[in-house]
């Protein structure tokens, strides 16, 4: 296969992959996925879906974007994740639809969990983070008010080890693409 043909085959998946790599790199450095990446990604994905599938394509892009938002929005609502990570997942959905987005979310969740455990073990703070996990879990069971949970999470944030979640989203999603033969 010629290089040009390689680039043009599933170019939209390669475009999403390149955006994810850039977002993960920035998130790893700044603990933030900037709007100048996520908003154009979402808009371009919706335009792409509309061009490819008309109004039905736009509907599929909007459904994918919604699924992307809904997968991470609960964690964002209680202060467990940044808005950029949520919008990054919405961008995946806008380009690739709900099924691929949900599968990528599932793989990214596993990657994020493994990365979190490795970070905690490496720092030697397993007990501290396990106790924090139990505390957060009990707060979710007892409080149930997202704004109160978010306030508590904001107070606790300086003592927590932060995972730039754009990295697990990137690794998990591109890993899923490779596994499915999309790249």
Secondary structure, 3 states (H helix, E strand, C coil): CCHHHHHHCCHHHHHHHHHHHHHHHHHHHHCCCCHHHHHHHHHHHHHHHHHHHHHHHHHHHHHHHHHHHHHHHHHHHCCCCCHHHHHHHHHHHHHHHHHHHHHHHHHHHHHHHHHHHHHHHHHCCHHHHHHHHHHHHHHHHHCCCHHHHHHHHHHHHHHCCCCCHHHHHHHHHHHHHHHCCCC
